[in-house]
Amino acid sequence: MLSEPQAGPSTALMRKAYARWAPVYDVVYDKLTEPAARDAVMAATACGPRILEAGVGTGLSLGYYPAGSFVCGVDLSEDMLKRARAKVLRRKLGHVRGLQVMDVCRLGYADASFDAVVAQFLITLVPDPEAALSEFLRVVRPGGEIVLANHFGQTKGAVAKVEEIVAPLCTKIGWSSAFKSTRIEAWANRNGVEFIGVAPTFPGGFFKILRMRKAG
């Protein structure tokens, strides 16, 4: 049975922000994020057909999954999900089996329900990233993977300096250079999760694909 999301001040503000973004989200993000989204989908479907996409938004990546997949998507915003559902109907995406309003920190799915959990451009926006990761871990099967597509800030070097300069702009569109992949690696180490690694993707390595595997 699916649980109702429990709203707090942070999630309420996020819902309002997503409602404003929903009408223009595809125009702003579609082509920019497509390569990273395709890479994330490929990594997830290599684990098996049953996929949870956390923070599915307007469903930009739903068409990238192969026809034999069993994809469920959740998002905090009903405004975003309305657009995702319209895509599913318009494109006849039969592999999409459900799109639900849900807080990723309180997923209403049973343990070990999925072969992989994908979260694209989400983890740096969640008020409690570690709580979300723990929920992803709970609902993925042993040996399954958590796949994150995101911008993660560099810890040192020339790129880190550039990120400091453009940080205010990145923050406005939801990409925080202050959030490092080392934070997620530390969570993995604390929870006995195999940290597979971080791979650069388009554009020019600005986005990364981060993979972790649940112990079998």
Stockholm file with secondary structure:
# STOCKHOLM 1.0

chainA/1-216         MLSEPQAGPSTALMRKAYARWAPVYDVVYDKLTEPAARDAVMAATACGPRILEAGVGTGLSLGYYPAGSFVCGVDLSEDMLKRARAKVLRRKLGHVRGLQVMDVCRLGYADASFDAVVAQFLITLVPDPEAALSEFLRVVRPGGEIVLANHFGQTKGAVAKVEEIVAPLCTKIGWSSAFKSTRIEAWANRNGVEFIGVAPTFPGGFFKILRMRKAG
#=GR chainA/1-216 SS CCCCCCCCHHHHHHHHHHHHHTTTHHHHHHHHHHHHHHHHHHHHHTTCSEEEEETCTTCTTGGGSCTTCEEEEEESCHHHHHHHHHHHHHHTCTTEEEEEECCTTSCCSCTTCEEEEEEESCTTTSSCHHHHHHHHHHHEEEEEEEEEEECCBCSSSHHHHHHHHHHHHHHHTTCCTTCBHHHHHHHHHHTTCEEEEEEEETTTTSEEEEEEECCC
#=GC SS_cons         CCCCCCCCHHHHHHHHHHHHHTTTHHHHHHHHHHHHHHHHHHHHHTTCSEEEEETCTTCTTGGGSCTTCEEEEEESCHHHHHHHHHHHHHHTCTTEEEEEECCTTSCCSCTTCEEEEEEESCTTTSSCHHHHHHHHHHHEEEEEEEEEEECCBCSSSHHHHHHHHHHHHHHHTTCCTTCBHHHHHHHHHHTTCEEEEEEEETTTTSEEEEEEECCC
//
